[in-house]
Amino acid sequence: MMNEIQALVDYRLQEARDSREEAEILLGRGKFRGALNRAYYSLFYAALALLASKQLTAVKHSGVISLVHREFVKTGIITPEVAKALDIAFDLRNKSDYRDFVTPEEATVRELIQGAAAFIAAIEAAVAKL
């Protein structure tokens, strides 16, 4: 990869790791809505890193997710099981952030944070091979 692209990939992966850590902190404090938001963004930043590795971009979050599936899941670079965390997080984050009276459950957020860790690890491995 070119140096500029690699720098962007590295930056976005660090954002992903930082956001996952923030999710853990919020979860530990019982702030499930905030933890869900940060868990989603950890997945989203990792997805952006993956797209950047191939010089791909999208305007909307849904576009990022579609590109991940088209370019990386369908081609076997990322497994559908790992990518599923991104889909679930996107849906849950939209509900939690934009609807009234929606508070995610601790177990759901905990599972999502674990999914984010697996997703980030898969992205790091994929980027290292590209």
N, C-alpha and C positions, 0 to 999 in steps of 0.2 A: 504494500500500500504506500501511496505517497505520504510524505511527512505530514502535510496539512490534514489529510483524511485520517491518518492514524491518530493525530492529536485530537481531532473531533471525536473519534470513536472512544479514545481513552477518557476524554472529558465526560462524555455521556455515560460511560460505564461507571465512572466515579459518582456521577449524579445518581445513578441507579443504586449503587451500594449505599450512598449516604441516605437516600430516601428510605431504603429498607431499614436501615439502622434507626432512622427517625420513627418509622412505623413501630418498631420494637419498643422504643421508649414510650410512645403514646399508648401502646397496648398495655404496657406495664403500669401506666397511670390510669387505666380504665377509660381512656379517651378513644373509644372504638371508631367513631366517625372519622376523627383525624388520622387514626392508624390506618383505616381503610383507604383514605385518600392518599396517604404517603406510600402505602403498599402498591396501589395502582400506579402511582407515578414512578415507582422504582421499576415496575414492569415496562411502563411506557418509555422511560429513558433508555432502558436496555434495548427495547425495540428500535428506538431511534439510532442507537449505536450500531445495531445490526444493519439497518438501512443505510447508514452512512458508509459502512464498509464497502457497499456496492454503489455508492453515490446515488442513492435513491432518497426521495423525500415525498412527503404528502402534506396537504394543507390541514386536513382534519384528523382528529384522533382515529376515527373510523377508517380513514384512508391508510393510516399507518398500520392498523391491524390487518386490513385487507392485503396490503403489500407484504407483510410478514407471512401471511398464509400463502399467498401466491408465489413469492420468491424463495421462501425458506422452508415452509412446512410441506408444500406440494412437491418440492424437490428433494425432500428427505434430509435437509440440513438440520432442521429442528423437528422433533417429534410432535405429533398432534397432542399427546398427553401433556407435554411441557407447555405448548402454546395455549392450551385450554385455560391456563391461569390468567393469561392476558384477556381472553374473552370474558371470563367470569368477572374479573376485576373491573373491566370497563362497564359492564352492566351494573354491578353493585355500586360502583363509585357514582355513576349517573343517578341512580335511585337515591343514594345517601346524600349526595350534594344538592340535588335539585328538587327533591320531594319533601314535603313536610311530614313530620312524625315518623321518619324512617331512621332507626338507629340499628346498625349492624350488631349481631351477637358476637361475643368474644370468640367463640369457637370458630365462627366463620372467618373472622379477621385473622386469627391465629393460623388457620389453614391457608389463607391467602398469602400471608407473609412467608410461610414455608414454600408455597408455590412460586413466589417471587424469587426466593433464594435459588430454587432449582432452575428457574427461567434465566436468571442472571448467569448462573454457572454454565448453562447450555450456550448462552450467547457468547460468553467469554471463550469457551471452547471452539465455537464455530468461527469466531473472528480470528482466533489464533491460526486456524487452518486456511482461511481465505487469503 
